[in-house]
């Protein structure tokens, strides 16, 4: 590598070389090189804008664009000579460009700074990653809707406080997760709007004296508009924090989902079976089938939360405008994005291969007096005030506990001990099927409503 290529682009002010450890300590090229595509994309647009306003000639612009495209091919082929001495992805690419096309390469940085350059790269990167994340959420939601339609009549116990509360359908339960993910998908789309504004043109912090056309560059790069204030444009990392906040909420939902899958796949619940390809065994206990994927996703939620807290802490005391601290935004952002995408991908695959144990779920729903509320509602319709009905049913449940009988297993004579208004029609509401069918309204767990909700969910997915 030539000595000229490793010289600092800002070295004219300095009389001593950078300390070797400081050089390595402050360099970011080992992790920010993954922005190379976006750095080249932004540089090509910047060069075309400079030609558009007459700062570069058409010949100079063509040489720069062709040189940058060749560099991208070098990087993708694994042939690019990355240098820690050149600090970051931006200076490595610029130095290589000058090596390839000569003095014209040095003109590329006219009218910009690494401060607005890196902010632009990050926004271009995040824009694509948000689209990829939303696509993975969409895929997981599709798997959940498939399950909801297939299991619209599968009865399971619904829980509050992890105690059997009322019967619901498994399909209804899957659509609850769909709704959480739908909010996540919408939240990310909203976040993307604030990501998709262009900082380029803010230069170091105050703009540039060259006659740039920021709207022209923004149009080339597909931005919706430009950042209005140069100080804010280079120092803002709200869009990174907002993405991490949205990512943390997605991971919260996946972690809650994981907790249920772990419980449901245990011998104590035995509601579902995860496919072997998403589980592992024990090195000492040959009978074990461990739900490693949901356990790991549950654990990875804390990793993403940590990155969010790290970025909030990074930004909380920074004066305007750009500070070197901001270099610390990339590693947590990259890791959070990779973690979230990986978690969503494996979840979509795993839910598509889930086995539902219908009979076991039904047995569990029968074991916990799940239709007690239905009996109370029945008594209210017979004229009892709800609080009196609640007391009557409580006594009936206590009787069932003592005698080992569910409400539906008691005879009419046994039930009438607790209220004389109970008639033979009570058994229509004490069955599990009758209970879920009675919740026949939008948002209810009746099979008819689950199918209708699944159809609406599919329409929302089709609408994007």
N, C-alpha and C positions, 0 to 999 in steps of 0.2 A: 504494500500500500504506500502511495507516495506521501512524502512529508507534507506537501501542500494540502493534500486531502484531509489530513488529520489536524491541520491548524484550526484554532478556534475562529469562528466567523466574527466573533466579537473581540478578538485579541488585540486590536490596535491600541486600546487604552492601557494594556497591561505590560509590565516589564519583566514579570517572572512567570514561569509556567505554573499551571495548576498542579497542586500536590497530587500525587498518584492515587492516594486513598480518597481524597476529596473528589477527584475526577470520577472514580468508580461509585462513590457514595451518592453523588448528585446526579449521576446519569440515569436516564429513564428508558433507554433504548431496549433494554432487555424485556420490558413489558409493553411499552407503547408502540413497538414495531407492528403489533397487530392492527394498528390504525393505518397501515401503509396504503390500502386501497382508497380510503377516504382522504388521506393526505394528498395522494396523486389526483384524485377526482377534484378536490378543492383547488389544487394548483393549476390544473388544466383550465378550469373555469376562470380562475384569476388571470391567467395568461391571456385567455380569449377576451376578457374584459379590458385588459391593458391595451390590447391591439384595437379593440373597438373604440377606445377613447384616444388612440394615437400615441400612447406611451411606448408601445412596442410596434415594430413594423410587422407586416403579415409574414415575412420570411422568418423573423425572430420568433414569432408566435408558433409558426409551424415547426421550427426546430425544437422549441421547448416541448410542445405537445408530443411530437414523435419521440423525443428523448425520454419523457416521462412514461409514455406507453411502453417503451423498451425496458425501462427500469422495472415497471410492474411485472413484465414477463420474466425478468431476471429473478425478482423476489419469489414469484410463484414457482419458478424452476429450482429454487434453493441455491441460486448462484450469486446472490447479492452479498457484497463484502461489508457486513454490518461492523461498525466501529464504536466502542464505548467512548473513545476520545471525542467523537462528534456528538455525544450526549443523548440525542433523541432521534426519533424517526424523521423529523423534519430536516434536521441538518445533515443526516446521512443521505437522504434522497437528494437534497439540494447539492451537496458536494459531489455525489455521483453524477448528477446532471451536468455539472460543470466539467467533470472529467470527460463526459461523453461528447458534449457539444461546444465546449470552450467558453469564452467570455460571455456569450449570450446567456448561458445558464445563470450567471450572477445577476442578471436583470430581473429574474423571476420574482425576487422578494421585494421589488419596488412597490411601495404603497401598502405594505402589510407588515405584521410582526408575528413572531411565534405565538404571541398572546392571543391574537384573534384567530390565528391559524389553528391552534390546538382546540380552541373553543368550537370552531367550525367542524373540525374533524370529529369531535365528540358528539356533536349534534347529528352529523351524518351517520355516524356509527349507531347511535341510539335509535334513530329513526328506523333503520333496518332491523335492529334487534327488537324493538317494540312490535313491529309487524310480525316477526318470527315468533315472539312470545304469544301474541294474540292468536296466531295460527295454531299453536300447540294447545292453548286453552280451548279453542274451537274444536279441535280434534277430541279432547277429553270430554267436552260437553256432548259431542255427537255420540260417544260411547255411552254416556249416562242416559241420553234420550233413548238409545237402543235398549238399554236395560229397563228403563221405565216402561216402555211399550211392551216388552216381553213379560215383565213382572207386574203388570198393572193390577192383577187380581191376587198376587202373592201376599198373604197376610203375615205380618210380623208384629211384635210388640213395639209400641212407641214408648220412649223413655223420657222421664224428667228425673233429675238427680240420680240417673242411672238405675232408677226403679221403674218397674213396669207401670205405665200410666194408662194408655188407651191403645187399642189396635189401630195400626195404619197399614198401608200397603208398601211393599218394598219399592215399587215404582214411584210412589209418592216421596219416599225417603231419598231416592236418587235425584229426583227433581229439586229437592232442597239444595243439594250440592250444585246442581245446574245453576240455580239462582245466585248462589254466592259467586260462582265463576263468571256469571253474566255481569255482575257488578264489577268484577275484576277486569273483564274485557272492556267494559265501558270506561272504567277509570283509566286504563292504559290508553284508550283512544283519546281521552281528554288530555292526558299527559302529553301525548304525541303532538297535539296542537301547539303546546308551549315549547316543545323541543324544536319544532319546525320553523324557527326564525333564525336569520343568519347574522352572526357576529362579524363576519369578514368585512373589512373596511374600517373597523374601529382602530386598527393598527395596535400600537402598544397600549394606548389608553385614551388618546385625544383625537383620533382620526388622522388623516393624512393631507398633505398639501397638494397631492396629485389629483387630477380631475377624474376621479374614479366614478363609476356608475354602479352603485351597489345593487340597485334593482335589477340591472342586467345580469349581474353575477348570481343573484338570488334565483332568477328565472332559470338560468342554466343549471343550477343545482337542485331545482325543485322545491325551494323554500317558499313558504306562504308570504313571507315578508322579511324585513330586516330589523335588527335590534335598534331601538330608537336612540339609545344613549351609549356613547363609546365607553365610558367608565364602567357602566353596568355590563355591557356586552362582553368585555374581557374577563370580568371578575365573577360574573354570575355562575353559580353551580346549582341553583335551585332546581334546574331540570334534572340533574343527576340525583339529587336528594329526593325529588318527587318520584322519580322512577324507582328508587330504592324503597320508598314508602309504599308504593303500589306493589312492588315485589314482595315486601314483607307481609302485606295483607294476603296476597295469593298464597304465600307459604304458610300463613296462619290457617287458611282454609284447608290446604293440603295436610297440615299437621293434625287438625281436628279429624279430618277424613281418615288419616292414618291410624289415629287412636281407635276409631270404630272398626276399621278393618282388622287391626291387631286383636281387639276383643272378640270380634265376630268369628275369626278364624281359630280361636282357642277352643280347646275341648269343652270348656265350661259353657260357651255359647254355641259353637258349632253351626253357625248360620251360613257360612260361606266356605269355599275352598279357593285359595289362590293357586294359580297354575304353578307347577314345579319350576318353570323357568324364571319365576320371580321370587323364589325362596331358596334357602340353603339349608344344609344339615349341620349336625354337630360332629365334632371330631372325636367325641367320646360316647355320645348317646345315640345309637343308631336309629332310634325311633323318631328323632326330632325332625320337624319340618318348620323352620323358622321364617316368619314374615319379614325378612330382612329389608325388602324394598320400602314398605311403609315405615318400618322403624328408622331407616336411614333418612327418609324424607322428613320424618318428624324431627330428627336431630338436626338436619340441615336448615330447618327454619331458624334456629338460633344463630347459625352462621350468617344468614342474610340480615337478621335483626342487628347483629353486631356491626355489619358494614354500614347499615343506616345510621347507627349511633356514632360510628367513626366519622362519617361524612358530616353529620351535624356538628360534631365537636371540632372537626377540621375548619369549618367555616365560621364558627360562632364569634371569633375575635379578630377576624381579618379586616383591616382598613382597606378602603378603595385605593388602588384598583387591583391589578394582578399581583400575587405574591407566590413565591416558590412553593409555599405550602400546597398550592393547588395541584402540584405534581402528584400528591398523595391521593388524588381522587380516582386514579385509573385502576389500580390493582383491586380495590374493593368493588368498584363498579364492574369490572370484567368478571370477577369471581361471582358476584351476585347474579349477573346475567347468565353465566354458564350454569350456575347451580339451579336457578329457576327453570331454565329451558330443559335441563336434564331431568329435573323432578317432574315437570309436566309431561315430557315425552314418555318416561317410564310409566307414569300413571295412566296415560291414555292407552298404552299397550296392555297394561295389567288389567284395567277394567274391562277391556275388550275380551279378556280370557277368563273372566270370573265365573265360578260355578256357584249357583244359589241353591241352598238346601231348603226347599219350600216346606217340607213336612216338619222339619226341626223348628223352623221359625213359627209355624202354626202351633206346635206343641208349647213353645215358650209363651206365646200370646195367651194360650188357655190357662197357663199356670199362675197368672198374677192378678186375677180379678180385674182384667182389663176392661170389662164392660160395666164396671161399677157406675161410671158417669152416665152411661146409657140408661141404667135403672133409675138413677136420680132424675134424669130428664123425663123418663116415662111417668114417674110419680108427679112431677110438676104438671105434665099434660093432664094428669088425672085430678088436678086441683090443689095439690099440696104446695105450700110455699117452698122455695128452693132450700132454705136452711133446714126445714123440717125433713125434706126429702133426703138431704145430705146426711142427717142423723140416722134416718131409717136405714139407708144403705150402709152406713158405717157399722151398724149393729148386725146387718146381714153378713157383711164381710167378716166381722169378728166370729160369727157363728161358723162361717165357712172355714176360717183358719183353724178353729177348734176341731171341727169334724172332717177336715181334709176335703172339702167340697168347693168347687168353683160355683159362682152364682148360677151359671147355666145348667149345672148338675143337680141343683136343688129341685125338689118337687114343688108344685104349686102350693101345697099345704105348708111346707116349710117357709116359703117366701111370704105367705099370708100371715105368718106369725108376727111379721114386722110391720105390715100395713094391710088393712082389709080392702084397700082400693086395688090391690094387685089382682089381675085376672089372667086367664090363660093366654091372652095376647102378649103377655110380658116376654114370652120366649122368642118372639120375633125380634126383640131388641137385645136379648142377651146372647145371641149367637155372634161370633166374630164377623161373619159375612154381613149380618144385619147391621152391626155397629159401623163397619166401614161404609156400607152402602148408604147409611143415613146421612153421612157427611157429603151430601150431593150438592155442593155449591162451589163456585170458583175459589180455588185454594184449598179445597177439601180433599180428603183421601179416598173418596169413592172411586172405584175403577173407571166409571164413566168420566169423572173429572180428571183422573190421571191421564187417560188417553187424550182428552181434549187439551190438557196442559202440555202434553208431549208434542202434540201437533202445533200448538202455538210456539213451543220452544224451537221446533224445527224451522218454523217460519222466521223466527228471530235470527237463527243461525244463517239461513239462506240470505237474509237481508244484509248480512255482514256485521 
